[in-house]
């Protein structure tokens, strides 16, 4: 493979990792809170990112990404843990009910207008991951002397992962609502933990692969709590 091919492939693969995280957040928020507000938030994130990249250009490498990771991570933890708790309660109570039931609007989701929770979560997820992709492009492209190819590789990654995510939208919306809220809560909590601690200076041994370990830990925790809740409910029914 030529030097140009290496640059293109490397930036594509590196940017794909960040793009996957971006798309997962938007998909999860859209499926649980509403697609309109989530997509508007994502579009706004891309718009702000475009302005930042256009204004700063190569100076992007000087942006302190740590504080932004702490802020976004804390926000994802805040809402992720709420949805994690609600998801555990709903799965424990209803199992996988909801597959063929009419969709029930959550009480905290506005029936009309912008859902600012969905907007902000999507906006910040896109902005943070987009900045990290931009940093990959600048650092690798400049060092290899192939900035144009680096930009092309990153752009292709975002487009490909975005198209795949859009194609999966229908599959995601068919997941039972009680389970979906638990899954999204687990995802947001895992990403929030990873970004917040990374922003505080924690060095993850396997980098982004450690998100998978966090997903397993929180997933097993959720299964344990679901069983505990079901046993508690069963004992209360026996007593009654």
Protein Blocks (a to p, Z undefined) as FASTA:
>chain_A
ZZklmmmmmmmmmmmmmmmmmmmmmmmmmmmnopklmmmmmmmmmmmmmmmmmmnmmmmm
mpcfklmmmmmmmmmmmmmmmmmmmmmmmmmmnomghjlgccdddfklcfbdjdfklmmm
mmmmmmmmmmmmmmmmmmmmmmnopmklmmmmmmmmmmmmmmmmmmmmmmmmmpcfklmm
mmmmmmmmmmmmmmmmmmnopacfklmmlmmmmmmmmmmmmmmmmmmmmmmmmmmmmmZZ
